[in-house]
Amino acid sequence: MATHFFQQQDSARRKTFQLVVYFVLAIMILIALVYALLVVFSVYDAHEPVSWWQPELLLLAAPGVGVVVGGASAFKVKQLAAGGQAVALMLGGVEVPGTTTDARQKRLLNVVEEMALAAGVPVPPVYVLNERGINAFAAGYAPGDAVVAVSQGCLDYLTRDELQGVVAHEFSHILNGDMRLNIRLIGLIFGIMALSIIGRSLMFASRGRSPGRQDSRGGMVLLGLGVFVLGLVGAFFGRLIMAAVSRQREYLADASAVQFTRNPDGIGGVLKKIGGLAEGSRIENPQAAEAGHMFFANAFAGKGLAGLLATHPPLVERIRRLDPQFDGQFREVQPVSVDREEREGPRPGRVPPIAGVPTLPGLPQVPLPVLAFADEAASRVGQVDPDAIRYAQALQDGMPDVLQCAAREPFSARALVYALLMDPRADLRERQLTQLMAGAEPQDFAETLRLVAPAQALPDTHRLPLLDLALPALRQMSPQQHRAFRAQVEVLINADQRLSLFEYTLRCVLHRHLDAQYLSQRQTRPVQSSPHKLVQPVATVLALLAWEGKPEPDQAARAFDTGMRDYIGGNPTHHLPPRAECSLAGFDAALQTLNQSVPDIKRRIVVACAACIVADQHVTVREAELLRAICDTLDCPLPPLVAGGTEGH
């Protein structure tokens, strides 16, 4: 499983190329059909024999179709530039606030939060579609701007285990790189279908022509009708492409959901309920025609040409892959009630202490998976398992209610970040509070004062997960509030004139998953495919990682050499530079370069960094946070790792 995530990333890239090929073929067919239509129109309108080969009409058809289809596709992609949120709003989704009191919505938020923490990705905003069928989707360009949306039918008819199966299925799409491909597919489908809109306009325009120009009007009606029919042909090709690209990945997402939860009855139960529900998985919103491939199940149940245009595999076949004994009979579906345990999830309570890992009074000890070998880090990237989910539940159990409530409320979430940045040293903390009182709103300052004490008592292992929980609330800031918030964050970080690793990691998380929605940043296309060309930036990253985890020069040198050896596959040619030459600024610049590499190189980078960390068989909180920042920048979501000791931030 060590390369599963990276193989899926490569697969998604190949699917993108396949999508481009299909798109070009569809355009070529449409050009040929439009050319034939123009020739027919010219014959209809002429009073003398006309040649069927007219290059001037081909020169008109080719750029015309290209401009219409390409322009419409570009328009739709630009319209969806905001990422997952734009798709959710297009389909009529309503965001679930973190402060909701609705029992079903609270259960949904809890399931999404624990899945995100277990996967090591920011908690995505959650939307509900006003649809009675059972369906869901995940949308976005990257985990940082992803959203998860479920229908009201999911909330009404699914148990917690079944809802967890749906969410795990959607997180598979988030982690495997399917979302970006799906948004591009929406743009393609819209572009191809644009011809039918133009044809309809031509037919309507012909009605207003003078009755004395009957021939001309008849020709315009014929042309409009022909273009409209071609638009329908284009829609057929679009749906065909949609089905070809998405169908096989649904099997993969089903299998991943079982792997994540180890509970085939969860997702299997959902599919059986879809079969037994009168509404099935249907989505009535007309915009669903452009996004049918994104859904958990077929949004157009009962439609399609003998399954040729179905965006999903047959329901019974999906069920039998999970439950080979399924008899094909669907039972009547009834709404489910939501009790306290279902809403909040099983609480792990207090578990026995682990040797070598300190405990804090009043907080549960959390069992963490131990990272013993470098390859384990790469194998965990993009993966979730039941132990990770239980760990995520334990993380939440270890967070005081006052901090969890603050993380879910837009106003308090800002103050929570300020509280997390407060230095444990009293004199420096007083300086930070003085700067905050001068620069922030009075209510922000008062809320920060309320949260400082519980935030300071929080174990270091809980700080970044708490920030992940706060991201949906932070995303609700207005641009003006966002600018003021980010400015105040920088003031607090710079209070002691040095950048700690926790501060650097927090800044990375905010920049990649919060600033991007205002700056319209998107992941760049990979341009680095040779590992040897990236040896220098890899050495820069490993040098800082070695010095931060191994204070003794000989230990740091051994850790650096171990990491370089794993990256290049032989004896290292670079040597550990002096500590004074290793800066977070150079480290950050090197990571930005490495983020432009192909998935296989990213896998080697993750293995090299993990090898550097575990060279002494000991992982500190500092090292774990730094590895989190590295993987986050490389778009390689890494579940939390064990810290064999704790360090202040």
C-alpha positions, -999 to 999 in steps of 0.1 A, spaced: 0 0 0 30 22 2 24 39 -31 -14 37 -32 -20 75 -28 7 84 -53 -6 58 -78 -40 73 -76 -26 108 -81 -9 95 -113 -41 79 -123 -60 111 -119 -33 129 -141 -38 102 -167 -75 106 -165 -71 143 -171 -51 136 -203 -78 110 -213 -104 137 -207 -86 161 -230 -84 134 -257 -121 128 -254 -128 165 -255 -108 170 -287 -125 140 -304 -159 154 -294 -150 188 -309 -138 172 -341 -170 153 -345 -190 184 -338 -170 204 -363 -178 177 -390 -215 178 -381 -216 216 -381 -199 217 -415 -224 192 -429 -252 213 -415 -238 245 -431 -235 227 -464 -271 215 -462 -282 251 -453 -263 265 -483 -279 240 -506 -313 248 -492 -308 285 -497 -292 283 -532 -310 283 -566 -283 264 -584 -262 233 -578 -237 236 -549 -206 216 -543 -206 194 -512 -169 203 -506 -167 239 -495 -134 247 -477 -147 281 -468 -175 266 -448 -150 242 -430 -129 272 -421 -161 288 -407 -172 257 -388 -139 248 -372 -131 280 -354 -167 287 -347 -172 254 -328 -139 259 -311 -147 294 -299 -182 284 -288 -173 252 -270 -139 264 -257 -153 298 -246 -183 282 -228 -161 257 -211 -137 285 -200 -166 305 -187 -179 277 -166 -145 269 -152 -140 305 -143 -175 305 -127 -164 276 -105 -130 292 -97 -140 295 -60 -137 257 -59 -161 234 -40 -182 262 -25 -192 273 -60 -203 238 -70 -223 234 -38 -241 267 -43 -247 259 -79 -266 228 -68 -286 246 -42 -266 236 -11 -269 254 22 -239 255 45 -243 238 79 -230 262 106 -207 248 133 -232 262 159 -262 243 145 -285 228 171 -302 204 146 -294 168 158 -290 153 123 -267 182 112 -246 179 144 -241 142 137 -231 150 101 -206 176 112 -191 152 138 -186 125 112 -169 149 87 -147 164 114 -134 131 127 -128 118 91 -108 150 83 -87 148 115 -80 111 108 -69 119 72 -47 149 82 -66 174 61 -84 206 70 -121 201 80 -141 210 49 -173 231 50 -204 209 50 -235 216 28 -270 201 28 -290 198 -5 -328 201 -2 -332 167 -19 -353 137 -7 -331 112 -25 -300 97 -8 -269 112 -24 -237 132 -17 -206 147 -33 -173 162 -26 -160 191 -47 -130 214 -49 -96 218 -66 -76 205 -36 -83 195 0 -78 231 11 -109 243 -8 -130 211 -7 -165 209 5 -187 179 14 -224 180 5 -251 155 14 -288 154 6 -315 158 32 -323 122 24 -289 112 38 -297 129 71 -332 115 73 -327 79 64 -291 69 73 -276 57 105 -244 70 118 -224 41 104 -240 45 70 -234 82 71 -198 75 79 -196 52 49 -209 80 26 -184 105 41 -155 80 38 -165 75 1 -164 112 -5 -131 116 13 -116 90 -10 -124 114 -39 -108 143 -19 -76 123 -12 -73 106 -46 -73 137 -68 -107 131 -83 -122 165 -75 -101 187 -98 -108 163 -127 -146 165 -119 -147 203 -120 -129 203 -153 -154 178 -165 -183 202 -156 -167 228 -177 -163 204 -207 -199 193 -205 -212 228 -203 -191 238 -233 -204 209 -255 -240 216 -245 -237 253 -254 -245 245 -290 -281 235 -281 -285 269 -264 -273 287 -296 -297 265 -317 -326 274 -295 -318 311 -298 -316 309 -336 -350 293 -337 -366 319 -315 -349 347 -334 -363 335 -367 -399 340 -354 -394 378 -354 -384 380 -391 -407 396 -417 -433 373 -432 -422 384 -467 -389 367 -463 -404 332 -458 -374 314 -475 -349 331 -453 -369 325 -422 -374 289 -431 -337 285 -436 -330 302 -402 -354 278 -385 -337 249 -403 -303 261 -392 -314 267 -356 -331 233 -354 -299 217 -368 -276 234 -343 -301 225 -315 -300 189 -325 -262 190 -327 -262 204 -292 -282 174 -281 -256 152 -299 -230 172 -280 -248 165 -247 -248 128 -256 -211 129 -261 -207 149 -229 -227 123 -209 -207 95 -225 -174 111 -215 -188 117 -180 -196 81 -177 -163 68 -191 -142 90 -168 -162 85 -135 -176 50 -134 -145 30 -125 -135 55 -98 -167 49 -80 -157 13 -74 -124 26 -61 -141 50 -37 -164 22 -24 -134 0 -17 -116 29 0 -146 37 22 -145 0 34 -108 3 39 -112 36 59 -139 23 82 -135 -15 81 -172 -17 79 -187 -28 46 -222 -28 61 -220 10 64 -216 19 27 -234 -13 17 -264 -3 38 -265 31 21 -267 14 -14 -294 -9 -2 -315 20 11 -311 38 -22 -326 7 -39 -354 6 -14 -363 43 -13 -389 56 -38 -368 87 -46 -336 65 -48 -306 87 -53 -323 112 -77 -313 148 -76 -341 171 -89 -320 203 -92 -316 210 -130 -280 220 -125 -273 183 -116 -271 175 -154 -237 192 -154 -224 175 -122 -240 140 -122 -205 124 -123 -196 140 -89 -224 123 -69 -222 93 -46 -248 75 -67 -266 80 -100 -284 114 -98 -306 104 -128 -318 71 -116 -339 53 -142 -325 74 -171 -298 65 -196 -295 45 -228 -292 9 -216 -267 20 -190 -244 35 -216 -248 70 -202 -249 60 -165 -224 79 -145 -222 51 -119 -220 13 -120 -253 -6 -115 -265 -4 -79 -268 -42 -75 -233 -47 -88 -219 -22 -64 -237 -39 -35 -225 -74 -44 -189 -62 -45 -194 -53 -8 -219 -81 1 -216 -111 -22 -246 -127 -5 -270 -99 -14 -302 -114 -28 -312 -84 -49 -342 -76 -29 -346 -41 -15 -366 -34 16 -388 -5 25 -368 24 40 -380 44 71 -365 76 86 -341 70 115 -340 88 148 -308 104 162 -299 99 198 -270 115 217 -245 87 209 -252 88 172 -250 126 171 -217 128 189 -201 95 181 -186 69 204 -166 87 230 -133 69 237 -132 82 273 -100 78 293 -75 52 280 -45 38 298 -14 59 297 13 50 272 48 46 285 70 75 276 42 98 266 33 124 293 -3 131 304 -19 164 313 -44 167 342 -80 167 331 -73 156 295 -74 120 282 -43 103 271 -45 97 233 -30 65 218 -10 74 186 4 52 159 42 49 161 62 58 131 91 33 131 101 32 94 103 58 67 81 38 42 53 39 67 49 77 62 44 72 25 20 44 31 -1 66 54 -3 95 30 -39 98 17 -50 69 39 -75 65 67 -81 35 89 -103 27 120 -74 33 143 -69 68 128 -107 75 132 -106 64 168 -76 86 173 -95 116 158 -123 109 182 -99 108 211 -84 141 199 -118 157 200 -124 142 234 -92 157 246 -102 192 236 -121 212 262 -156 221 252 -148 258 254 -122 255 227 -143 232 204 -172 257 206 -149 286 198 -135 267 168 -169 263 153 -181 299 158 -168 325 132 -162 353 157 -145 331 184 -124 312 158 -103 343 152 -97 347 189 -88 310 192 -60 314 166 -47 344 186 -48 323 218 -29 295 202 -1 320 192 3 332 228 38 325 241 41 303 272 66 329 286 47 354 307 67 385 297 64 378 260 27 369 263 21 402 280 38 420 251 16 400 226 -16 409 245 -6 446 246 -1 445 208 -34 426 204 -53 451 225 -39 480 203 -46 463 169 -77 441 173 -113 449 180 -122 451 217 -145 421 215 -117 400 198 -93 410 226 -118 400 253 -125 367 236 -88 360 233 -83 366 270 -111 341 277 -94 314 256 -58 319 265 -57 297 296 -74 266 281 -54 270 249 -21 272 269 -31 240 287 -38 221 255 -12 194 246 10 203 217 -4 173 197 -39 189 198 -30 223 185 -29 218 148 -60 195 148 -79 223 167 -68 247 140 -82 223 114 -115 223 132 -116 261 131 -110 265 93 -147 262 82 -156 290 106 -126 311 96 -136 308 59 -167 328 67 -148 360 73 -154 389 49 -123 400 28 -119 430 52 -121 408 83 -96 384 67 -71 411 60 -73 424 95 -71 389 110 -40 379 89 -23 412 98 -29 406 135 -16 370 132 17 384 117 20 408 146 17 381 172 41 358 153 67 386 150 65 397 187 97 379 197 115 386 164 118 349 156 96 323 138 90 291 157 81 258 140 46 259 153 42 295 141 56 286 107 32 256 104 2 276 115 11 303 90 14 276 63 -20 262 71 -37 296 71 -20 306 38 -27 274 19 -63 267 32 -76 302 40 -57 328 19 -62 308 -13 -99 317 -15 -91 354 -16 -60 351 -38 -75 325 -62 -44 303 -59 -45 269 -75 -20 240 -75 4 244 -104 8 217 -131 38 194 -122 69 206 -142 96 186 -124 99 149 -133 136 143 -127 146 136 -91 182 146 -97 173 181 -106 156 185 -72 185 173 -50 194 208 -38 159 218 -26 155 184 -10 188 189 8 176 223 20 144 207 35 163 178 51 189 201 66 164 221 86 145 189 95 177 173 108 188 202 129 154 207 144 151 171 156 188 163 164 205 191 184 239 173 184 259 179 151 268 142 147 232 131 152 220 158 128 245 147 102 235 111 104 198 120 101 206 142 71 226 115 54 199 89 60 173 111 44 195 120 14 203 83 9 167 74 8 159 101 -17 188 95 -42 190 57 -37 227 58 -30 255 76 -12 247 113 -6 267 139 -25 255 167 -3 266 173 33 247 189 62 252 227 61 259 246 94 228 253 115 232 290 109 227 285 72 193 267 76 164 292 77 127 287 75 127 312 46 150 289 25 131 259 37 98 274 25 112 284 -9 125 249 -14 91 234 -6 74 256 -32 98 242 -58 93 206 -47 55 211 -49 58 213 -87 71 178 -89 52 147 -101 37 123 -76 64 97 -77 90 123 -67 68 136 -39 66 100 -26 104 99 -25 105 133 -7 81 121 20 101 89 25 133 109 27 119 133 53 104 105 74 138 86 72 155 118 85 130 120 114 131 84 125 169 81 122 171 81 161 138 61 165 123 91 182 97 116 169 92 149 186 62 172 184 85 196 165 94 170 139 58 158 136 46 194 130 73 201 105 66 169 86 29 179 86 39 213 70 60 195 44 33 171 34 7 198 34 27 219 10 32 189 -12 -5 182 -12 2 148 4 -23 146 33 -6 128 62 -25 115 92 -11 124 126 21 106 138 33 97 173 55 121 192 78 102 215 84 134 235 69 169 237 83 202 230 70 237 235 60 258 206 
